[in-house]
Structures are given as structure tokens and as C-alpha cells.
Amino acid sequence: MLMPEPDAGIIARRPEIIARLRDIVPGEGVITAPEELEAYDSDGLTAYHQLPLVVVLPETTAQISEILKYCHREGIKIVPRGAGTSLSGGALPLADGIMVGLGKFNKILEIDFENRCVVTQPGVTNLGITNAVEHAGFYYAPDPSSRIACSIGGNIAENSGGMHCLKYGLTTNNVLGVEMVLITGEVVRIGGKHLDAGGFDLLGLLTGSEGLLGVVTEVTVRILKKPETARAMLLGFPSIEDGGQCVANIIAGGIIPGGMEMMDKLAIEAMQQFVDSGYPLDVNSLLVVELDGPPAEVDYLIGRVEGIGRDTGATFVRVSNSEAERAQFWAGRMNAFPSIGRISPDYYCMDGTIPRHKLPLVLKRMAELSDHYGLRVANVFHAGDGNLHPLILYDANIAEELEKAEEFGAEILKLCVEVGGVLTGEHGVGVEKRDLMGVMFTEEDMKQQQRVKCAFDPDGLLNPGKVYPELHRCAELGRVHIHHGKTRFPDIPRF
């Protein structure tokens, strides 16, 4: 994995850059000491490290505007960072770039129950939004495993999903508006409290843009009323293929669970050892299926899912009969990553999405790849929408094991595309999948995507080195200019 060659001229100007940032963000808002910069040298993809040139921690939108204006004028690169939980290297720093940390943007600005929305700063945690509204019977639906730590701004950057995204959607389905600072320093608002906005779907464009188009400073999200009833069930199968087939059969039966997660034997054993979740140890795959809604509907659907499970070969069925038992069933899956950390010194978490009916085939092929590379793989994933999270276990202290894990992971992602899926479901491309973009997109496809990037950031200063294996100069892609300080978007035919 190669990053762009650092600009020696920018690095030589570090004292001048630090002085200017301290003018904009006085006090302790600029971090320069090497031992303090180490806290920012990686995100959740810890295989890669790089000290940033400098870290700045602004507290206001006006400060971010001044920082971006300065960087735009001086040609200095910027890497925005939320909580740093990204698993694709999206927040990996640059040696010649300023890291803009948004940790101080940590306040909920407004709770509007009448319009069922919350206006929040981007540094608020995902779970923090639910905690702020649950007293009134509301919650924020997207629930990634890292929701206790990941920030809502990072959720926007990666279009995060979670265990209940099958029924309630990913971040893009639950965001109503954003305030964002463009590279020129201009502050723009897109969307708002209304359910939909006229004109181009710029909000959809920004959600999942991985920090390449601007810095988000405020987010308006939709909140939902908690379901009247929610019950979970465990379905265990003698093979991982049977479990995959059950997922396909449930969806084919017209049932959309609130959540449907799957794990293989290695993951089951690790999770049950970590926390007693009631998981059986004599099965090779396990589904956690949650049904929610009115009690009569939930009872009916539980009966149908149990029937489908038994018809598909389930040898273990258990249904929750209390809220405590429902929480117990989810406890293992919620702690998947720390569970795996107890059985392997290192693991490489993948993220690819496939058509649901391809689950049995893909799981079988992954087992064959595991034998080929001599590395164990634990499977935990959002089964309902086909979003796979294979965890490749390795030991970084053993020469070449990381390289083998990366090769194994690349083969999994190529397999996802081969069967009609995509490279990422919710973790983003970042640096991890950047060099695989050509597996899914043609060169012309990527040029078209980069024309959008050029409309927002013609000099390529925002999070360079991420997403695209080669960043073309905007002049090579066609005319896109900044006119009188404002972005001039290309005509529709260019997209």
C-alpha cells in the first residue's frame, strides 16, 4: 500500500503552518509534539501508521472555515478525522498534511420530537444520539458495532450501517441534512429537517464520500419511535451453507427482520467464551434473528421463521421471552471484535457485500481460501443484506503473515465482485480497498467519479491518497472550475 510522496516543501514550512494554525485555533488546539501525534497515527486499520504533519482541533465552524481557506490558498493537504474508528484507513494521516480532528464538536444542538429529528455536531457518538432521546421512546436506527465510540460525522463519511440496517437502512437513509465547509472555506447547508429536498441529491452524494468533498460540521438525523415489541431468536445449523440458505429463504418468504446476523463456529465459540450469550457450541453456524412490531405480528413472524429454519435444517432454536433474554442473545454479536481479539493476536476485518442468494457459495469459497492461505477466518456479518465481515486471523510478529492476510482479504473482495456484489458495504474504500477499485470499476468509471471530486476540490487537497488508485488532475478530466469563490458544478452530461 503506497501513499503519495510527501511534499518536502510543505514539510519544510511546518513551523510557519503551526504558527498560522495557532492564530486560528488558540490555546491547546494545535498538537505538534511527536509523542502526542502518535495518538493520531492510525485509525481502526492499525496495520498502517503515519505521523501527521500537525493536528488541529477546532471548536467552531468559523475556525474550520479559516483552516480550509488557509490550506486552499497555500496548497496544503487536509485529512478530516472523527473518532478514528474507520476500518479502511480512511483517516490515515499524511506526513505533509494537516489532520483536522472533530472531537470537540461533541454537542447535540437540538432535539425536535415533533419533526422526529436531532440536530447534532459531528463528534457526537452514534449511541449518544439514542441515549439523548430514548427517555421519550425514540432511537437512532443505524447501529454499527462501534456505536459506543464512532462519531456521527464518521458515519456520514463511510455511510455506516449496523445490525438493524436491513429493515431501517444505512446512514444515508437516516440523514436529513448537513452543514459542510468546502475547501474554499465556504459554509453550505444541504437538506434540513424536511424529509426530502428538491434538485440534485447532493446529500446522497456526500454520505459515503470519505472526506473527499468537504468537512461536515453539523448533521440532522431522523429518529424513530421504538417498536412496540422486539423479540430475538437463535437458529443453529450443522453447516455454514445451511445457515446461509436459511437467510435467503427468510427473505424470499417476504419477511424483513429488524436484524439478522450470522456467525460461523469459530466466531460462535469466541463470542460465547467472551460473554455468555446463550449460543450453542455444537453447531457450525448460528443466526440471530430479531422481529419487531406489534405483539401479534411478532408472534406470527417468529412462528414462520422457526418453520423456515427447521425446514432448512436448523438443529437448535431458541426464542427470547424477555427483554433481558433478547439483550443476552445480542451480547455476543455486539462484542464480536473484542471476542476475536482474545483468540488471535491480530485480525484483519474485511467488508464486502454480495447478493443474499450467493451466501452459501461465497462461504464455501472462503473456507477453501482459508485452507489455501493457512490462516483461520471467523465469519460474522449482517446476513440480511449480504454485508460480509470476515475476520482473518494472523500474527503480525510472524514474518509475512500480514502480507498473506492482505492477499487473502483481496481474494475475498474479488470474489464478492465476481458474484455480483461490491467492494464495501459500510467500512468504505479508504486505503484498504483503493487498489482494488479497478476490479469493480473501469478506468472511465473512476474518471467520472473523480469529476465529482473535482467539482468540490479541484486541487485534490481533501484526503488525497484515499479511494482512487490514481488521482487524475482535474484539467485532464474536463473543465470544472471554482468561480468567484463558489463551486461551479459541471453540466449534467458530464456525470
RARABEL-V808216 format. One record per backbone hydrogen bond with DSSP energy under -1.0 kcal/mol. NH is the residue of the N-H (numbers start at 0). CO is the residue of the C=O. If there is no record, write none. Layout:
nh;co
NH;CO
NH;CO
//
This chain:
nh;co
10;6
11;7
13;10
16;12
17;13
18;14
19;15
20;16
21;17
22;18
23;19
24;20
30;54
36;32
37;33
38;35
39;36
40;37
43;85
45;43
47;44
49;40
52;93
52;96
54;30
55;98
56;28
63;59
64;60
65;61
66;62
67;63
68;64
69;65
70;66
71;67
72;68
73;69
74;70
75;70
77;460
78;97
80;99
91;88
96;93
97;76
98;53
99;78
100;55
101;80
104;101
105;103
108;118
109;118
111;116
116;111
117;220
118;109
119;218
120;106
122;104
123;120
125;149
126;146
128;124
130;126
131;127
132;129
133;129
135;132
136;133
137;132
138;223
146;143
148;145
149;145
151;123
152;121
154;150
155;151
156;152
157;153
158;154
159;154
162;142
164;161
167;163
168;164
170;159
172;169
173;170
175;219
176;219
177;189
178;217
179;187
180;214
181;185
184;181
187;179
189;177
191;175
201;199
204;200
205;201
206;202
207;155
208;205
209;156
211;208
214;180
216;178
217;178
218;119
219;176
220;117
221;173
222;115
223;138
225;136
230;290
232;288
233;317
234;286
235;315
236;284
242;238
243;239
244;240
245;241
246;242
247;243
248;244
249;245
250;246
251;247
252;248
253;250
254;249
257;289
258;289
260;287
261;380
262;285
263;378
264;283
267;263
268;264
269;265
270;266
271;267
272;268
273;269
274;270
283;236
284;236
285;262
286;234
287;260
288;232
289;258
290;230
292;228
297;293
298;294
299;295
300;296
301;297
302;298
303;299
304;300
305;301
306;302
307;303
308;304
309;305
310;306
311;307
312;309
313;308
314;235
315;235
317;233
319;231
325;321
326;322
327;323
328;324
329;325
330;326
333;329
334;330
335;332
338;334
339;335
340;336
341;338
342;339
345;393
347;391
349;389
351;387
352;421
353;385
357;354
358;355
361;357
362;358
363;359
364;360
365;361
366;362
367;363
368;364
369;365
370;366
371;367
372;368
373;369
374;369
377;390
380;261
381;386
382;380
383;259
385;382
386;381
387;351
390;377
391;347
392;375
393;345
397;394
400;397
403;399
404;400
405;401
406;402
407;403
408;404
409;405
410;406
411;407
412;408
413;409
414;410
415;411
416;412
417;413
418;414
419;416
420;415
421;352
430;87
431;87
432;428
435;432
436;433
438;435
440;436
445;441
446;442
447;443
448;444
449;445
450;446
452;448
453;449
454;450
455;451
456;452
459;456
462;77
465;462
466;429
467;465
475;472
482;485
485;482
487;480
493;490
494;491
//
